[in-house]
Amino acid sequence: MTSTWAISFADIEAAARRIAPLVHRTPVATCAALDRLAGRRLFFKCEHLQKVGAFKFRGACNAIAALGEEAERGIVTHSSGNHAQAVALAARLRSVQAHVVMPHDSNPKKRAAVLDYGARVVSCELAEREAVALLVAEQTGAVLVPSYNHPDVIAGQGTAALELLQEVPDLDAIIAPIGGGGLFAGTAIAAAHLRPGIRIFGAEPLGADDAARSFAAGHWLPQSAPRTIADGLRTSTGTLTWPIIRDFAEAVVTVEEPEIVRAMRHAWERAKLLIEPSSAVAVAAVLGDAFRELEGIERVGIILSGGNVDLDALPW
Amino acid sequence: MTSTWAISFADIEAAARRIAPLVHRTPVATCAALDRLAGRRLFFKCEHLQKVGAFKFRGACNAIAALGEEAERGIVTHSSGNHAQAVALAARLRSVQAHVVMPHDSNPKKRAAVLDYGARVVSCELAEREAVALLVAEQTGAVLVPSYNHPDVIAGQGTAALELLQEVPDLDAIIAPIGGGGLFAGTAIAAAHLRPGIRIFGAEPLGADDAARSFAAGHWLPQSAPRTIADGLRTSTGTLTWPIIRDFAEAVVTVEEPEIVRAMRHAWERAKLLIEPSSAVAVAAVLGDAFRELEGIERVGIILSGGNVDLDALPW
């Protein structure tokens, strides 16, 4: 723990030891066709093949595994996305009760998956979800595990980049999508330690570009009215993740919606990587002109964040 | 080389050494949700992540790499499917010309992919493809590399099971889909050697069940008028593959079309494995009642043969 950043590399190492028996060590994929499109070699860390289909399981697992006896009182979180399933499964693996606060209009399949993992679902209005989660915590004594703005969650997410760099040590650059910033923050701390001088990039949809705008302004700006198909990236960055973005990112690359859909389709069609739009944002970033024109980068690691897609509503 | 079967395990070992620098060592995936559906543990060998998106690249690579100077005269094959791309890329990697005979009505995307790899495409009527391939061989001196009925092709396909059993040695059973039978034959020879007593299964669509009917009859029967979504499995088994099916398979499990589509969707949705219908046939087989009721099988290896799917015409 440094005074400046929420976590240090030692926290990621500890997380890796803690969650090793619980998570999949996901493969690293390569694809000559995508390499040609990007003009350099790409190494995809396949977190869509992680349990619950997303990197979120790493952070949830680490946060819950790091708890002492207080875990017995249960876990509470609010999420309508991958973090909800991640907490539900991680709690079940520790044999403790999870309470997941979800907005009324959450995807019925995601709600069913959370219930399947044995969690209790608490429905509420979208705007009230934080208040309801705090209320549940107060009433039940359950411990709150937020989806990104928490050191143990960030450290858990950093284990994906740790594994990637163990397998492919000689990367020149690494890129992760930014929603709340937990994945990016963990990735940055891991990569900067393991590969000093590595160039670190974030990727965002133009329709939810709070990190890019914050980065340009030099101070934190919230996300308002996000409009993007990348449903995992609609949130604002947090008090713990923003300083790491500010200090470690060389740039936050933004991409437009058609680029996201095109990159997702390329990943499916050419590389057989069944990724969700939020992951495709990072792929689109490396395929875009701005990134392609950067010099001195031969080998790029890309964290593919997840693969939870509605197969009945594909964007093409 | 034994007198009974087209290849021995030593041929697969030689193939593995020969193609190691050329092929992807594909990952082995697991998925708790599919394990629950199958009632046992499943280990998926991800050949959809192989180059050209299918195991076919292994056999083509091995056959072409095993050639001497005669390869300089070029390679010829006929295929409208994954073998076409596999030969085109394998020939390019050896810097020799490939001639690929494809029926007029082949999928334009597959034709474009073959041309992209630098091969020459020779169009013909479906019924004339073998004759045209022989004619090209005669005219150009090119060496014929057939899609399954060839020892080097079978040995190459066997390297997928070899890798799977190196990574997960304690399988009780292994299953591969059967089209021409090259993948099954290589799988059977590898598995029987590496894990004596392992139970070996083939999987076929009911709409192209020549191997199952041959197996039941005790003698070879051809496939006629196949009707299945699993386009990779519409061919008849061959003179080299049938004896291995006959002698090594415990059973050839058949599945109906709706089971194939359901299994494919499960693999995509739950395991994020972007597999084509031919691969889903093997998944459907292990999810079906007949296989579920077999006793004494805890851990099953499944060869996922490929992931070349038309994303604009998904079967759901």
HADDOCK unambig.tbl for C-alpha pairs under 7 A between the chains (distance, minus, plus):
assign (segid A and resid 27 and name CA) (segid B and resid 27 and name CA) 6.29 0.50 0.50
assign (segid A and resid 48 and name CA) (segid B and resid 272 and name CA) 6.72 0.50 0.50
assign (segid A and resid 49 and name CA) (segid B and resid 271 and name CA) 6.83 0.50 0.50
assign (segid A and resid 49 and name CA) (segid B and resid 272 and name CA) 6.26 0.50 0.50
assign (segid A and resid 271 and name CA) (segid B and resid 49 and name CA) 6.82 0.50 0.50
assign (segid A and resid 272 and name CA) (segid B and resid 48 and name CA) 6.70 0.50 0.50
assign (segid A and resid 272 and name CA) (segid B and resid 49 and name CA) 6.27 0.50 0.50
assign (segid A and resid 272 and name CA) (segid B and resid 274 and name CA) 5.63 0.50 0.50
assign (segid A and resid 272 and name CA) (segid B and resid 307 and name CA) 6.26 0.50 0.50
assign (segid A and resid 273 and name CA) (segid B and resid 274 and name CA) 6.74 0.50 0.50
assign (segid A and resid 274 and name CA) (segid B and resid 272 and name CA) 5.64 0.50 0.50
assign (segid A and resid 274 and name CA) (segid B and resid 273 and name CA) 6.74 0.50 0.50
assign (segid A and resid 274 and name CA) (segid B and resid 274 and name CA) 5.89 0.50 0.50
assign (segid A and resid 307 and name CA) (segid B and resid 272 and name CA) 6.31 0.50 0.50
